[in-house]
Amino acid sequence: MPIAALASEVYRRSRAEIVQLNVSDGGVPKLPIGRAIVDELGIVGDKHRDRKHHGGPERALCLYALEIIDALRAEGHPIVAGGAGENISARGLDWTRLARGCQLLLGEVIAEFTDWATPCTNIAGCFQGGAFQRTSHKLHPGWSRAYARVLRGGVIRVGDRVAFAE
């Protein structure tokens, strides 16, 4: 099935969407924008202070579930969308289905999950008492941000649907 037809059918069934797109001139927080161009290195114009541990083709996009951000806020953490350095804050995606190699449709962009993002001290301000390890996949599976490589770039916008490519 051609990708356009596949995307159309998958999106028709999906209720997940991009709620916020986030970029920065380096570091956190990443601030909201309404639309972005995505290429093989991620959102065009987004920068990283530490290029050894962030960015590059295998970590081109960083995604986070708004449901997790909401749950962390309910625990008392002052985290907000973009605060932990994610480029894409999404709502409605079944985060438990993420596994290395799975593909995501993000608007017209296709991305492939590569790994869980390791938290660092730069995001300590998002957590009560600086407890940034709260999002460590090793310590708290399912609470981490996700990294993805870009398989097909394009334009993404707030409100675009998000779905697993099936």
HELIX and SHEET records of a PDB file:
HELIX    1   1 ILE A    3  ARG A   13  1                                  11    
HELIX    2   2 PRO A   57  ARG A   59  5                                   3    
HELIX    3   3 LEU A   66  ALA A   74  1                                   9    
HELIX    4   4 TRP A   95  ARG A   97  5                                   3    
HELIX    5   5 THR A  121  CYS A  126  5                                   6    
HELIX    6   6 GLN A  128  GLY A  130  5                                   3    
HELIX    7   7 PHE A  132  THR A  135  5                                   4    
SHEET    1   A 8 LEU A  31  ILE A  33  0                                        
SHEET    2   A 8 GLU A  17  VAL A  23 -1                                        
SHEET    3   A 8 ILE A  88  ARG A  91 -1                                        
SHEET    4   A 8 LEU A  61  ALA A  65  1                                        
SHEET    5   A 8 ALA A 146  ARG A 152 -1                                        
SHEET    6   A 8 VAL A 109  TRP A 116 -1                                        
SHEET    7   A 8 GLN A 103  LEU A 106 -1                                        
SHEET    8   A 8 VAL A 162  PHE A 164 -1                                        
SHEET    1   B 3 GLY A  42  ILE A  43  0                                        
SHEET    2   B 3 ARG A  35  ASP A  39 -1                                        
SHEET    3   B 3 GLY A 154  ARG A 157 -1                                        
END                                                                             
